[in-house]
Amino acid sequence: QVQLAESGGGLVQAGASLRLSCVASGGTFLNHAMAWFRQAPGKEREFVAVISWNGGSTSYADSVKGRFTITRDNAQNTQYLQMNSLKPEDTAVYYCAAHRSIWSWDNVRSSYAYDPWGHGTQVTVSS
């Protein structure tokens, strides 16, 4: 069974940087778009960023555009989210997920397009 595992979260001050990692085990997602979502307390899970299966296309939520960068290393079965200039409103649990369909760019901003999901990593940004 393929599993995703996030790491790299933590507690930082506003303006700092973090890099999240997501490793796939038990299989591969080489042909799947991979995404990051986040969920803050009391709020719904929201789209953060997505990268296509070959890394050629990316898309970002407006709230993180210009500050966050999504990349992937297919040789390592890993995707990354580099987060710079962090703000208190970035505080959330961050989840990585793999698109359900291979070679698909359908509904990439919708959580319903993704399965499986990782268990999440907490990011807390203090002011």
ABEGO torsion letter per residue (X at the ends): XBBBBBBGBEBBBBGBBBBBBBBBBGEBAAABBBBBBBBBBGBBBBBABBBBAAGABBBBBAAABGABBBBBBAAAGBBBBBBBGBBAAABBBBBBBBBABBGBABGAABAAABOBBBAEBBBBBBX
